[in-house]
Amino acid sequence: MGTVIRSAKESDFEDVRRIMGQVQEMHVEWRPDIYRRNEDFFTKVIFDEMCSGGKFFVADMDGAVVGAMGIDHRHIETPAHVTRDVVFIDSMAVDEGFRGQGIGHLFFEKVRELKEEKHADGIELQVNARNKAAYEMYSHYGFTEKSINMELL
């Protein structure tokens, strides 16, 4: 059967929560000055909100949830910008035991389908500056830098 990307359903919550917790833990390790450990940071209410409107997907490998992705549709229209519609990848996480097996690429293919369905102009995302593995995967897939966030502490 293999791995398929499908819309998330209510019964996926605990698996998604576990996977999102793995990503949160990476963020805490990289930036404890910004992120904190909190087992309840990803609640059922948040999950339900993300699932509404068909904007949250899971990677299902033979019945097991091994990844999660949330998207948003953004309309950009300001006096300073060209009017655009983009599919924004709000979150993407793959279970640590399944990373490097092409699941991220399956998510990207799903986003490309959604982009075409919505006639969007592009796909965008943000990546933590310390997440070198994700940055490399995004670059390999064809993403390029659009802007760089900087901070002064």
Backbone torsions as a table, in degrees:
resi	resn	phi	psi	omega
1	MET	NA	-47.4	176.9
2	GLY	84.7	-159.4	-177.1
3	THR	-106.9	132.7	176.6
4	VAL	-126.0	149.7	174.0
5	ILE	-99.4	124.5	-178.4
6	ARG	-137.9	164.8	175.2
7	SER	-64.1	141.0	178.5
8	ALA	-69.5	150.1	176.1
9	LYS	-129.8	165.9	-173.3
10	GLU	-53.2	-38.3	-177.5
11	SER	-70.5	-7.9	179.2
12	ASP	-84.6	-8.9	-169.9
13	PHE	-52.3	-52.3	-175.3
14	GLU	-62.9	-40.1	177.4
15	ASP	-64.7	-45.0	179.5
16	VAL	-63.4	-42.4	179.3
17	ARG	-59.9	-41.5	179.0
18	ARG	-64.0	-44.6	-179.2
19	ILE	-67.1	-44.2	178.0
20	MET	-63.6	-32.3	175.9
21	GLY	-64.1	-35.8	177.4
22	GLN	-62.8	-41.6	179.3
23	VAL	-68.3	-41.8	178.0
24	GLN	-59.4	-40.4	179.8
25	GLU	-63.4	-38.9	175.8
26	MET	-61.5	-43.8	179.2
27	HIS	-62.1	-40.5	178.2
28	VAL	-62.4	-43.3	179.3
29	GLU	-63.2	-41.4	-178.4
30	TRP	-73.2	-41.2	-173.1
31	ARG	-138.5	72.2	179.0
32	PRO	-66.5	-13.1	176.0
33	ASP	-77.3	-14.0	-179.1
34	ILE	-117.1	-44.2	-175.8
35	TYR	-102.8	149.6	177.9
36	ARG	-131.6	155.4	175.8
37	ARG	-70.0	131.5	179.9
38	ASN	-163.4	105.6	-177.9
39	GLU	-63.6	-20.5	-177.2
40	ASP	-103.1	20.6	-178.9
41	PHE	-70.0	-26.7	179.9
42	PHE	-112.7	96.4	-173.8
43	THR	-95.0	169.2	176.2
44	LYS	-63.1	-35.7	178.7
45	VAL	-63.0	-45.6	177.9
46	ILE	-61.7	-45.4	179.1
47	PHE	-58.0	-48.3	-178.9
48	ASP	-61.5	-39.9	177.9
49	GLU	-63.0	-42.6	-178.9
50	MET	-68.0	-32.1	-179.2
51	CYS	-75.7	-26.1	-177.9
52	SER	-65.7	139.7	178.1
53	GLY	81.3	12.5	176.7
54	GLY	65.3	37.1	-176.5
55	LYS	-113.2	14.2	179.8
56	PHE	-135.8	131.9	-173.2
57	PHE	-130.8	157.3	174.7
58	VAL	-128.2	153.9	170.6
59	ALA	-93.3	118.8	-177.0
60	ASP	-109.6	112.6	179.8
61	MET	-106.5	101.0	179.2
62	ASP	51.8	41.6	176.6
63	GLY	93.9	-5.8	178.8
64	ALA	-108.3	132.9	177.4
65	VAL	-78.8	119.6	-177.0
66	VAL	-121.0	4.4	178.0
67	GLY	-167.4	161.7	-179.5
68	ALA	-144.5	145.2	179.0
69	MET	-146.9	130.9	174.5
70	GLY	-114.1	139.7	179.4
71	ILE	-126.1	167.2	174.4
72	ASP	-142.6	151.6	175.2
73	HIS	-104.5	122.4	-176.2
74	ARG	-119.1	131.1	175.4
75	HIS	-103.5	121.5	-178.2
76	ILE	-109.5	118.6	-179.6
77	GLU	-151.6	102.6	177.8
78	THR	-138.7	164.7	176.8
79	PRO	-61.5	-22.9	-176.9
80	ALA	-95.8	-9.7	-174.2
81	HIS	-121.7	152.1	169.0
82	VAL	-68.8	137.6	179.4
83	THR	-66.9	127.7	-177.5
84	ARG	-144.3	154.6	169.7
85	ASP	-119.0	127.7	-179.0
86	VAL	-129.0	151.6	168.9
87	VAL	-94.2	119.8	-178.1
88	PHE	-104.8	123.7	176.1
89	ILE	-81.8	105.2	-176.3
90	ASP	-76.9	-37.2	179.0
91	SER	-154.0	144.3	174.3
92	MET	-147.6	126.6	-177.9
93	ALA	-144.6	137.3	176.3
94	VAL	-120.9	135.2	178.5
95	ASP	-51.4	134.6	-174.0
96	GLU	-55.4	-30.1	179.8
97	GLY	-76.9	-6.8	-176.2
98	PHE	-121.9	7.6	179.4
99	ARG	-69.2	149.9	178.8
100	GLY	81.3	11.2	-178.2
101	GLN	-111.0	14.7	176.0
102	GLY	89.1	6.5	-178.4
103	ILE	-67.5	-39.7	176.5
104	GLY	-58.1	-40.4	178.7
105	HIS	-65.8	-34.8	174.8
106	LEU	-64.3	-39.4	175.7
107	PHE	-61.8	-43.6	179.6
108	PHE	-61.4	-39.2	178.4
109	GLU	-63.6	-38.9	176.9
110	LYS	-62.9	-43.1	179.7
111	VAL	-64.8	-37.4	176.5
112	ARG	-61.6	-41.2	176.7
113	GLU	-60.3	-45.1	-179.8
114	LEU	-64.5	-37.9	177.2
115	LYS	-60.0	-45.8	-179.9
116	GLU	-66.1	-43.3	179.7
117	GLU	-59.4	-39.9	-176.9
118	LYS	-90.0	-1.9	-176.9
119	HIS	55.0	40.3	179.8
120	ALA	-76.9	158.8	-177.8
121	ASP	-85.8	-20.8	-177.6
122	GLY	-172.0	177.8	177.5
123	ILE	-124.9	133.2	179.8
124	GLU	-132.3	159.0	175.0
125	LEU	-159.1	169.4	171.8
126	GLN	-120.2	150.4	178.8
127	VAL	-134.6	139.5	175.4
128	ASN	-61.0	132.5	-176.8
129	ALA	-58.6	-24.0	-178.9
130	ARG	-93.3	-2.3	-179.9
131	ASN	-91.0	74.6	-175.3
132	LYS	-62.2	-38.2	-179.0
133	ALA	-63.2	-44.1	179.5
134	ALA	-66.7	-42.5	179.2
135	TYR	-57.3	-46.0	180.0
136	GLU	-63.5	-40.6	179.2
137	MET	-63.7	-45.4	-179.9
138	TYR	-62.5	-43.2	179.3
139	SER	-62.5	-44.1	179.8
140	HIS	-60.3	-34.5	-179.2
141	TYR	-76.5	-16.5	177.5
142	GLY	119.5	-1.6	177.0
143	PHE	-69.1	144.5	175.3
144	THR	-124.2	160.9	179.9
145	GLU	-69.7	134.2	177.6
146	LYS	-105.5	-42.6	178.2
147	SER	-154.7	164.6	179.7
148	ILE	-128.2	124.0	174.6
149	ASN	-82.2	137.0	178.9
150	MET	-127.7	160.4	179.3
151	GLU	-142.9	158.7	174.7
152	LEU	-130.8	119.4	-178.8
153	LEU	-99.8	NA	NA
